[in-house]
Amino acid sequence: MNGSGQESEAEALGTRRKETKNQDVIRKLKKKLLPGVKYTLLLSMVVYLAMFIIGVLGVKRCPKDENIPLFLCMTGFVGVASKIVTYLRDRIIPYFKIKYMESALYTTEFVFFVLGTYWVFRAYKPSFNPADGSKYCQKTAFMFAFIYLAAYYGILVLIILLLLCTCCCMCMGLGILNKLVDDEVDTLEAQGSVETEAK
């Protein structure tokens, strides 16, 4: 009994050491990646803040589709709120359960993104001349929304293409590797049959 107790203590100690090493690696990675994450959050906050301000200034100035400034306002507001929550997450988690709040913010952001896509591309190409009445939309608000969505979809398509290229390269690499292994196995089998015939 004494021996098995020592073995289980040794296993527990080994497990704790592995967990400590893993935690150290995670801390080091966080330390290296944190500045990049902070700058990315800061940049996205600036974009979302600009989106909110442009949306507020465009309210009642887009008769072509009154929802475009609403899209800018809501996406900007929810975007800023979600980035603030993301930044403060590590500091707040011990005190509050914010996973549900984060999920709600990201879901709202996604819903307005889909609606904004519909509103903006349906209204394409409005008149930027206020004299045109119901065909008019403030140029800054419409172009900001259009460029934001176009850039987002462009990046999404680029990521999908890169993933497809990566998958194709991996499949081709596995095919080549399988061919090499099969050739090597055939060579070894041929050498083995020649050796058995020689005996």
C-alpha positions as CSV (number, residue, x, y, z in Angstrom):
1,M,0.0,0.0,0.0
2,N,2.8,2.3,0.9
3,G,4.4,1.9,-2.5
4,S,1.2,2.6,-4.5
5,G,0.6,5.7,-2.4
6,Q,4.1,7.0,-3.3
7,E,3.5,6.2,-6.9
8,S,0.2,8.1,-7.0
9,E,1.9,11.1,-5.2
10,A,4.6,11.0,-7.8
11,E,2.1,11.0,-10.6
12,A,0.2,13.9,-9.0
13,L,3.5,15.8,-8.6
14,G,4.3,15.1,-12.3
15,T,0.9,16.3,-13.4
16,R,1.2,19.5,-11.3
17,R,4.6,20.1,-12.9
18,K,3.2,19.7,-16.4
19,E,0.3,22.0,-15.6
20,T,2.7,24.6,-14.2
21,K,4.8,24.4,-17.4
22,N,1.7,24.8,-19.5
23,Q,0.6,27.8,-17.5
24,D,4.1,29.3,-17.9
25,V,4.0,28.8,-21.6
26,I,0.5,30.4,-21.8
27,R,1.7,33.4,-19.7
28,K,4.8,33.8,-22.0
29,L,2.6,33.7,-25.1
30,K,0.1,36.2,-23.6
31,K,3.0,38.5,-22.7
32,K,4.4,38.3,-26.3
33,L,1.0,38.6,-28.0
34,L,-0.6,41.2,-25.7
35,P,0.8,44.3,-27.4
36,G,-0.5,43.1,-30.8
37,V,-3.9,42.4,-29.3
38,K,-4.0,45.8,-27.7
39,Y,-3.2,47.6,-30.9
40,T,-5.8,45.5,-32.8
41,L,-8.4,46.3,-30.2
42,L,-7.5,50.0,-30.3
43,L,-7.7,50.1,-34.1
44,S,-11.0,48.4,-34.2
45,M,-12.3,50.7,-31.4
46,V,-11.3,53.7,-33.5
47,V,-13.1,52.3,-36.6
48,Y,-16.3,51.5,-34.5
49,L,-16.2,54.9,-32.8
50,A,-15.9,56.6,-36.2
51,M,-18.8,54.4,-37.4
52,F,-21.0,55.5,-34.5
53,I,-20.2,59.2,-35.0
54,I,-20.8,59.1,-38.7
55,G,-24.1,57.2,-38.1
56,V,-25.3,59.7,-35.6
57,L,-24.4,62.6,-38.0
58,G,-26.2,60.8,-40.9
59,V,-29.5,60.2,-39.0
60,K,-32.4,61.7,-41.1
61,R,-30.0,62.4,-43.9
62,C,-30.5,59.2,-45.9
63,P,-34.1,59.1,-47.3
64,K,-33.0,56.3,-49.7
65,D,-32.8,54.0,-46.7
66,E,-33.1,55.4,-43.2
67,N,-31.7,52.2,-41.8
68,I,-28.1,52.8,-43.1
69,P,-27.3,55.4,-40.4
70,L,-29.0,53.1,-37.9
71,F,-26.7,50.3,-39.0
72,L,-23.7,52.5,-38.5
73,C,-24.9,53.7,-35.1
74,M,-25.7,50.3,-33.7
75,T,-22.7,48.5,-35.2
76,G,-20.5,51.2,-33.9
77,F,-22.0,51.3,-30.4
78,V,-22.1,47.5,-30.0
79,G,-18.6,47.2,-31.5
80,V,-17.1,49.7,-29.1
81,A,-18.9,48.0,-26.2
82,S,-17.7,44.5,-27.2
83,K,-14.1,45.6,-27.6
84,I,-14.2,47.3,-24.1
85,V,-15.6,44.1,-22.6
86,T,-13.0,42.0,-24.4
87,Y,-10.2,44.3,-23.1
88,L,-11.5,44.3,-19.6
89,R,-12.4,40.6,-19.6
90,D,-9.3,39.4,-17.7
91,R,-9.8,42.0,-15.1
92,I,-13.5,41.5,-14.6
93,I,-13.9,37.7,-14.8
94,P,-13.1,37.0,-11.1
95,Y,-16.0,39.3,-10.1
96,F,-18.6,39.0,-12.9
97,K,-19.8,36.3,-15.3
98,I,-19.4,38.2,-18.6
99,K,-19.6,35.3,-21.1
100,Y,-23.3,35.9,-21.6
101,M,-22.8,39.6,-22.1
102,E,-20.0,39.0,-24.6
103,S,-22.2,36.5,-26.4
104,A,-25.1,38.9,-26.5
105,L,-22.9,41.7,-27.8
106,Y,-21.3,39.6,-30.6
107,T,-24.7,38.2,-31.6
108,T,-26.2,41.7,-31.8
109,E,-23.2,42.8,-33.8
110,F,-23.6,39.9,-36.2
111,V,-27.4,40.5,-36.6
112,F,-26.8,44.2,-37.5
113,F,-23.9,43.2,-39.8
114,V,-26.3,41.0,-41.8
115,L,-29.1,43.6,-41.8
116,G,-26.6,46.3,-42.7
117,T,-25.3,44.2,-45.6
118,Y,-28.9,44.0,-46.9
119,W,-29.7,47.7,-46.4
120,V,-26.5,49.0,-47.9
121,F,-26.3,46.8,-50.9
122,R,-30.1,47.2,-51.6
123,A,-29.7,51.0,-51.6
124,Y,-26.7,50.9,-53.9
125,K,-26.1,53.4,-55.7
126,P,-27.9,56.4,-54.1
127,S,-27.8,60.0,-55.2
128,F,-25.4,62.2,-53.2
129,N,-27.3,65.3,-54.2
130,P,-29.8,66.5,-51.5
131,A,-32.1,67.9,-54.2
132,D,-32.9,64.4,-55.4
133,G,-35.2,63.8,-52.4
134,S,-36.0,60.1,-51.8
135,K,-33.0,58.9,-53.8
136,Y,-30.6,60.9,-51.6
137,C,-28.2,59.5,-49.0
138,Q,-25.4,61.4,-47.3
139,K,-22.2,60.5,-49.0
140,T,-20.1,60.0,-45.9
141,A,-22.5,57.7,-44.2
142,F,-23.2,55.6,-47.3
143,M,-19.6,55.3,-48.4
144,F,-18.3,54.5,-44.9
145,A,-20.9,51.7,-44.6
146,F,-20.2,50.4,-48.2
147,I,-16.4,50.4,-47.8
148,Y,-16.6,48.8,-44.3
149,L,-18.8,46.0,-45.7
150,A,-16.8,45.6,-48.9
151,A,-13.5,45.4,-46.9
152,Y,-15.0,42.9,-44.5
153,Y,-16.2,40.6,-47.2
154,G,-12.9,41.0,-49.1
155,I,-10.9,39.9,-46.1
156,L,-13.4,37.0,-45.6
157,V,-12.9,35.9,-49.2
158,L,-9.1,36.1,-48.8
159,I,-9.1,34.0,-45.7
160,I,-11.3,31.4,-47.3
161,L,-9.0,31.3,-50.4
162,L,-6.0,30.9,-48.1
163,L,-7.6,28.1,-46.2
164,L,-8.6,26.3,-49.5
165,C,-5.0,26.7,-50.8
166,T,-3.6,25.3,-47.5
167,C,-6.0,22.4,-47.7
168,C,-5.1,21.7,-51.3
169,C,-1.3,21.9,-50.5
170,M,-1.8,19.5,-47.6
171,C,-3.8,17.0,-49.7
172,M,-1.2,17.1,-52.4
173,G,1.6,16.7,-49.9
174,L,-0.1,13.7,-48.3
175,G,-0.7,12.2,-51.8
176,I,3.0,12.6,-52.6
177,L,4.0,11.2,-49.2
178,N,1.7,8.2,-49.7
179,K,3.2,7.6,-53.2
180,L,6.7,7.8,-51.8
181,V,5.9,5.4,-49.0
182,D,4.1,3.0,-51.4
183,D,7.2,3.1,-53.7
184,E,9.5,2.4,-50.8
185,V,7.3,-0.5,-49.6
186,D,7.3,-1.9,-53.1
187,T,11.1,-1.6,-53.3
188,L,11.5,-3.3,-50.0
189,E,9.1,-6.1,-50.9
190,A,11.0,-6.6,-54.2
191,Q,14.3,-6.8,-52.4
192,G,12.9,-9.2,-49.9
193,S,11.5,-11.5,-52.6
194,V,14.9,-11.4,-54.4
195,E,16.7,-12.4,-51.2
196,T,14.3,-15.3,-50.5
197,E,14.7,-16.5,-54.1
198,A,18.5,-16.3,-53.8
199,K,18.5,-18.6,-50.7
